[in-house]
Amino acid sequence: MNRSIGMERVYFLGDYKSLRVTDYANDIPEELALNEEFMTNLRSLQLEAAERAYYSYSLLSKELKDETEIDFERLNILIELETDTYKKLIELYNSTKEEK
């Protein structure tokens, strides 16, 4: 039986505006869904992707307002963190396939 996992983050921007970021992973094979380390990393990846989306939105918003000082270092850290988590998921996925 395949499983699903979803995540929704709402960032309040002020002035009654908000940014809603959602992510859903469907058809996760049961052997992976029962692997706690894999699911923890998958949840982390979803949250990291949401943080990156919010920060990218913030940078774009600043750029459109003609603010000159943009912190690309923070964006790069978020991208690296997300990439590392994605690599962990691939390793866990491959180790699950090798066990069969």
C-alpha positions as CSV (number, residue, x, y, z in Angstrom):
1,M,0.0,0.0,0.0
2,N,1.5,3.3,-1.1
3,R,1.5,6.3,1.3
4,S,1.4,10.1,0.9
5,I,2.8,13.0,2.9
6,G,1.9,16.7,2.7
7,M,3.1,19.9,4.1
8,E,1.7,23.4,4.1
9,R,3.4,26.6,5.4
10,V,1.7,30.0,5.6
11,Y,4.0,33.0,5.9
12,F,2.3,36.2,7.0
13,L,3.6,39.2,5.0
14,G,1.6,41.9,6.8
15,D,-1.2,44.1,5.5
16,Y,-3.5,41.0,5.5
17,K,-1.3,39.3,2.9
18,S,0.2,35.9,3.2
19,L,2.2,33.4,1.1
20,R,1.1,29.8,1.2
21,V,3.6,27.1,0.3
22,T,2.4,23.5,-0.1
23,D,4.1,20.3,-1.1
24,Y,2.7,16.8,-1.5
25,A,4.5,13.5,-2.1
26,N,2.2,10.8,-3.3
27,D,2.6,7.1,-4.0
28,I,5.5,6.6,-1.5
29,P,6.2,2.8,-1.4
30,E,5.3,1.2,1.9
31,E,8.9,0.0,2.6
32,L,10.1,3.7,2.4
33,A,7.1,5.0,4.3
34,L,7.9,2.7,7.2
35,N,11.6,3.8,7.2
36,E,11.6,6.5,9.9
37,E,14.9,8.0,8.7
38,F,13.7,8.3,5.1
39,M,10.4,9.9,6.2
40,T,12.2,12.3,8.5
41,N,14.5,13.4,5.7
42,L,11.5,13.7,3.3
43,R,9.7,16.0,5.8
44,S,12.9,18.0,6.2
45,L,13.2,18.4,2.5
46,Q,9.7,19.7,2.2
47,L,10.3,22.3,5.0
48,E,13.6,23.3,3.5
49,A,12.0,23.8,0.1
50,A,9.3,25.9,1.6
51,E,11.9,28.1,3.4
52,R,13.8,28.5,0.1
53,A,10.6,29.4,-1.7
54,Y,9.7,32.0,0.9
55,Y,13.2,33.4,0.9
56,S,13.3,33.5,-2.9
57,Y,10.0,35.4,-2.8
58,S,11.5,37.8,-0.3
59,L,14.5,38.5,-2.5
60,L,12.3,39.0,-5.6
61,S,10.1,41.3,-3.6
62,K,13.1,43.4,-2.4
63,E,14.5,43.5,-6.0
64,L,11.2,44.8,-7.3
65,K,11.2,47.5,-4.6
66,D,14.7,48.5,-5.8
67,E,16.4,47.7,-2.6
68,T,20.1,47.2,-3.3
69,E,21.4,45.0,-0.5
70,I,20.4,41.4,-1.0
71,D,21.7,38.5,1.1
72,F,22.4,35.8,-1.5
73,E,24.6,33.9,1.1
74,R,21.5,32.9,3.0
75,L,19.8,31.7,-0.2
76,N,22.9,29.6,-1.0
77,I,22.9,28.1,2.5
78,L,19.2,27.1,2.0
79,I,19.9,25.6,-1.4
80,E,22.9,23.6,0.0
81,L,20.8,22.3,2.9
82,E,18.0,21.2,0.6
83,T,20.5,19.6,-1.8
84,D,22.2,17.6,1.1
85,T,18.8,16.4,2.3
86,Y,17.9,15.3,-1.2
87,K,21.1,13.3,-1.5
88,K,20.3,11.6,1.9
89,L,16.9,10.6,0.5
90,I,18.5,9.2,-2.6
91,E,21.0,7.2,-0.5
92,L,18.2,5.8,1.7
93,Y,16.1,5.0,-1.4
94,N,18.9,3.1,-3.0
95,S,19.8,1.2,0.2
96,T,16.1,0.1,0.4
97,K,16.2,-1.1,-3.2
98,E,19.4,-3.0,-2.5
99,E,17.9,-4.8,0.5
100,K,15.2,-6.4,-1.7
